[in-house]
Amino acid sequence: MRELKNRLTAIIREVKENGVEYTVTVHGQPVAMIRPLFTEPDMPHELAVQRELAALELLAAQLSGDAEAQTLRAALETMREETSCR
């Protein structure tokens, strides 16, 4: 987390320009992943985001069951709504 905080701009640049992936850890335990949003050149941004959300839902379902996947979707939708209201 400390390295992420100190190097966020450089990390995002590496992700965007070089397709680098980072695993964020807290006390040595993985908690998040920063990776490029893979899109096709002519794909609308909204469709790319929907594709990524579907991939997250699938991962959540694989890790903890369908109930957790729905919880993840609701949390992500809430975050999107809060961001769009600003």
PyMOL commands that set and color helices and strands:
alter all, ss='L'
color gray80, all
select helices_A, chain A and resi 2-18+45-64+66-85
alter helices_A, ss='H'
color red, helices_A
select strands_A, chain A and resi 22-26+29-34
alter strands_A, ss='S'
color yellow, strands_A
deselect
rebuild
show_as cartoon
